[in-house]
Amino acid sequence: MSDSEEESQDRQIKIVILGDGACGKTSLAMRFAQESFGKQYKQTVGIDFFLKRITLPGNLNVTLQVLDIGGQTIGGKMLDKYIYGTQGVLLVYDITNYQSFENLEDWFSMVKKVNDESETQPFVALVGNKIDLEHMRTVKADKHQRFCQENNLGSYFVSAKTGDSVFLCFQRVAAEILGIKLNKAEIEQSQRIVKAEIINFPEEQNPVNSTNQSKICLLQ
Ligand SMILES: Nc1nc2c(ncn2[C@@H]2O[C@H](COP(=O)(O)OP(=O)(O)OP(=O)(O)O)[C@@H](O)[C@H]2O)c(=O)[nH]1
């Protein structure tokens, strides 16, 4: 195989998403891989797979195999097998649900246990999801930062609903795994513009310009 053929081959990386039920793992994977979001909660039983090809600086094509692990799998027999040999781990919690943050200790312990005797360790990142619900936040950002510093983790805040920072998170994790540095322009480019939802409130019962009201302004 010539050098150029070798260079044009895709790199493959495996990333698992772990965390409590309903923290938004499936939503994150779907937002990243399919650009979609569903408001309806449908529990993942076992595991789901998503594939997405991205291009990193230097025209490097990378296929990300994303394993979305159901929140109920903790303590299950298969979990070790899903985690083993993965290059990246996203530890996800819901910023409005403190328990989902606390329980990450258990998920992280599983990751450490499985990789205990392995020569290579996965790149692990802490992901606070649902930042569109900032007004309902119960996990303070400094708690998040402390957990990252203490355990040497990557740190992200995202919203699967709006798409805020989702692509950036996966892109940076992939770059980190492959030892590629992203420059400021590349990071800014992948920060999506977040569109606000437009809510149509029903018209007022008695609007100002309704026909039974005078539109004439009287000056006294
Ligand atoms: N507001 C808001 N809701 C979200 C967000 N991400 C997910 N949700 C909602 O949270 C609920 C749970 O999302 P899922 O993606 O199914 O959660 P999960 O972690 O995969 O859950 P399990 O399958 O039980 O492990 C759904 O109703 C989603 O619509 C987000 O960023 N913002």
PDBQT file of the ligand as one rigid body, heavy atoms in Angstrom, charges set to zero:
ROOT
HETATM    1  N1  LIG A 301     -34.110  19.892  28.410  1.00  0.00    +0.000 N 
HETATM    2  C1  LIG A 301     -33.332  18.879  28.024  1.00  0.00    +0.000 A 
HETATM    3  N2  LIG A 301     -33.800  17.619  28.023  1.00  0.00    +0.000 NA
HETATM    4  C2  LIG A 301     -32.968  16.623  27.621  1.00  0.00    +0.000 A 
HETATM    5  C3  LIG A 301     -31.651  16.868  27.196  1.00  0.00    +0.000 A 
HETATM    6  N3  LIG A 301     -31.085  15.680  26.880  1.00  0.00    +0.000 NA
HETATM    7  C4  LIG A 301     -32.021  14.744  27.088  1.00  0.00    +0.000 A 
HETATM    8  N4  LIG A 301     -33.169  15.305  27.531  1.00  0.00    +0.000 N 
HETATM    9  C5  LIG A 301     -34.419  14.612  27.856  1.00  0.00    +0.000 C 
HETATM   10  O1  LIG A 301     -34.165  13.758  28.970  1.00  0.00    +0.000 OA
HETATM   11  C6  LIG A 301     -34.891  12.535  28.841  1.00  0.00    +0.000 C 
HETATM   12  C7  LIG A 301     -33.954  11.349  28.908  1.00  0.00    +0.000 C 
HETATM   13  O2  LIG A 301     -33.071  11.385  27.784  1.00  0.00    +0.000 OA
HETATM   14  P1  LIG A 301     -32.349  10.072  27.222  1.00  0.00    +0.000 P 
HETATM   15  O3  LIG A 301     -31.395  10.525  26.195  1.00  0.00    +0.000 OA
HETATM   16  O4  LIG A 301     -33.325   9.030  26.837  1.00  0.00    +0.000 OA
HETATM   17  O5  LIG A 301     -31.584   9.579  28.539  1.00  0.00    +0.000 OA
HETATM   18  P2  LIG A 301     -30.614   8.312  28.734  1.00  0.00    +0.000 P 
HETATM   19  O6  LIG A 301     -29.493   8.776  29.601  1.00  0.00    +0.000 OA
HETATM   20  O7  LIG A 301     -30.236   7.734  27.413  1.00  0.00    +0.000 OA
HETATM   21  O8  LIG A 301     -31.549   7.310  29.540  1.00  0.00    +0.000 OA
HETATM   22  P3  LIG A 301     -31.444   5.678  29.698  1.00  0.00    +0.000 P 
HETATM   23  O9  LIG A 301     -31.790   5.099  28.379  1.00  0.00    +0.000 OA
HETATM   24  O10 LIG A 301     -32.441   5.359  30.769  1.00  0.00    +0.000 OA
HETATM   25  O11 LIG A 301     -30.051   5.362  30.154  1.00  0.00    +0.000 OA
HETATM   26  C8  LIG A 301     -35.665  12.629  27.515  1.00  0.00    +0.000 C 
HETATM   27  O12 LIG A 301     -36.986  13.063  27.784  1.00  0.00    +0.000 OA
HETATM   28  C9  LIG A 301     -34.907  13.696  26.722  1.00  0.00    +0.000 C 
HETATM   29  O13 LIG A 301     -35.749  14.405  25.819  1.00  0.00    +0.000 OA
HETATM   30  C10 LIG A 301     -31.168  18.236  27.199  1.00  0.00    +0.000 A 
HETATM   31  O14 LIG A 301     -30.030  18.570  26.854  1.00  0.00    +0.000 OA
HETATM   32  N5  LIG A 301     -32.064  19.184  27.633  1.00  0.00    +0.000 N 
ENDROOT
TORSDOF 0
